[in-house]
């Protein structure tokens, strides 16, 4: 089954590598305009260039209020709306997460 996302805009948070990058590629192939977020300007630029037309990148550190504002402003510059949001950002754990009380 082919999904047609032409005319839709997708924002992929954490879209420069791994699962986010694969989702960005899939959405682009389905016809969506894609906005790729990442912390590194170089990684965002490389990812957007790789996908080509209908792709934009926004570099921002979402761990800070300023970074969130940067993301919002960057997205607003390229699109009036977001139809698809992929919240794929995460922080790698430096040690095991112990969620079971002892």
Residue pairs with C-beta under 8 A, 6 or more apart in sequence:
2 30
3 30
4 30
4 31
5 27
5 30
5 31
5 32
5 84
6 31
6 32
7 31
8 31
8 32
8 33
8 83
8 84
9 32
9 33
9 34
9 35
9 79
9 81
9 82
9 83
9 84
10 24
10 27
10 32
10 33
10 34
10 35
10 82
10 83
10 84
10 85
10 86
11 35
11 37
11 75
11 82
11 84
11 85
11 86
12 20
12 23
12 24
12 27
12 34
12 35
12 36
12 37
12 86
12 88
13 20
13 37
13 62
13 85
13 86
13 87
13 88
13 89
14 20
14 37
14 38
14 87
14 88
14 89
14 90
15 21
15 23
15 24
15 34
15 36
15 37
15 38
15 47
15 86
15 88
16 36
16 37
16 38
16 40
16 43
16 44
16 46
16 47
17 38
17 43
19 88
20 36
20 86
20 88
20 89
21 47
23 86
23 88
24 34
24 36
24 47
24 51
24 86
25 51
27 34
27 84
27 86
28 34
28 51
28 54
28 55
32 54
32 83
32 84
33 54
33 55
33 56
33 79
34 51
34 54
34 55
34 56
35 55
35 56
35 57
35 58
35 74
35 75
35 78
35 79
35 82
36 44
36 47
36 48
36 51
36 55
36 56
36 57
36 58
37 44
37 57
37 58
37 59
37 60
37 62
37 71
37 89
38 44
38 47
38 57
38 59
39 59
39 60
39 61
39 62
40 59
41 59
43 59
44 57
44 58
44 59
45 57
45 59
47 55
47 57
48 55
48 56
48 57
56 74
56 78
56 79
58 70
58 71
58 74
58 75
59 70
59 74
60 67
60 68
60 70
60 71
60 74
61 67
61 70
62 68
62 71
62 89
75 82
